[in-house]
Amino acid sequence: MAKRGKGRGAAGARGWKQGAPALLVAALAAVLAGCGDGGPAHVPSATVAEGDAAFADALRQKLLDAKPGDVIEVPAGRYTFDRSLSLRVDNVTLRGAGQDKSVLSFKGQKAGAEGLLVNADHFTIENIAIEDAKGDGLKINEAEHITIRGVRVEWTGGPKTSNGGYGLYPVRTRNVLIEDSIAIGASDAGIYVGQSQDVIVRNSRAEYNVAGIEIENTINADVYGNVATNNTGGILVFNMPALKQPGGNVRVFKNQVFANNTGNFGAKGTPVASVPAGTGVVINSNDDVEIFDNDIKDNKTANIIVSSVYSTGYSADSRSESFDPYPERISVHGNRLSGGGDAPDGFDLKALKVALFGLNGRLPDVLWDGYANAELVEGPQICLHDVSGVVNADGPNGYKNPTSDATPFGCTLPPLPQVDLKRG
């Protein structure tokens, strides 16, 4: 859910198609407006003593003067910057003393769109924190062989629309490893990888972001061992229509995705602003996605949503020739799902719940908007196992007759291949 002109194509938060019946809304949503419960109070990061101001100036110069092979060490301390830092030299490592010890603070930043902007291959950043950037925390653009390890990006004032959009933000990259990292408070996505290829996001935590972890228009991604909680939406796998590279072959497994019920604080006019609070995992207009062996629970709208661009607020936006609006070959199996669906976000989703399951009922684990390519003989192949049920919202027929018949979803797909970054 990138800002216009940045990670994704332009898209507004106009909600479901205007004129559709109330129950339609229901469905799916990857994009319904609304705010849910704010969740528990944000806990700020640990206090870190001010570092040497002279070192802050020296760090800026070291990044500007860096040569291939340099390892730039950041000692423990809080270092304050009023404008962005940047690196444009390949094969450089930026290393701190720990994500709660070496802090680059951009509170009061006056210039620059990011905290740290990197346009370089073979870049490693580890054991460091970036706080309160005016815009994105760490953006890495058009680069290969990227390692982000033990990095914390945080907006320390808690969830606010005025926070920067993205925490960790590799875009148009290849061979990316993000591990043991933390993203807190992003007004768009905490950990975001877009228009990229060959990606692993593992053993990290995303909390109090609008989107916790987002994989967008990306080919070959493994997302595992992560915790996504207290976000508006936990883990998102999206294809945006205006971007040339379609995503696919994404595995989401062994994650904990729970209680993502924070009210949506995304900026108006962006797709992320319409993600309903209380969403666990969302797949939108993406093919070849496998969701397995996760613990997904207590997401008040739905634990899993599968939807098409036709149910979204940006369905009328321009599209690349390669864009396929339908989610296809989606495999959900072997997850441990519980709770959720008991207090969906927005009047229409609440109405759907009551209409199908009664006042004291709850929506099942999976919501699908019902859009499918009629030319495919085999159908969309949305294969669901080990779930409490599914709602087909009947989008193509104006959302008039949503059903909870699980029979069409009993198919099985072969497992997707493991992502191999070929790092030994």
Summary of the structure (lengths in Angstrom):
residues: 424
radius of gyration: 20.8
end to end distance: 32.8
largest distance: 66.9
contacts: 1734
relative contact order: 0.15
helix: 10%
strand: 38%
